[in-house]
């Protein structure tokens, strides 16, 4: 299927830059991005059990994450580069 779309010049330049970085033609890269976007939008939602399983998998190594001191979340620490 062929589709013609109009994009802003700056978007076109970025698309060409990213395509070159991946070593492919801009048309092929744009098609890949569009296909991925459609796939993501139509992806099946997780069931409750699948979500629980995924969250458990993510949490299995959470004990290895170091704890941050409370001072790390103090306003002074967050905005130390501001007056």
PyMOL commands that set and color helices and strands:
alter all, ss='L'
color gray80, all
select helices_A, chain A and resi 9-22+26-41+48-59+62-64+70-73+75-78
alter helices_A, ss='H'
color red, helices_A
deselect
rebuild
show_as cartoon
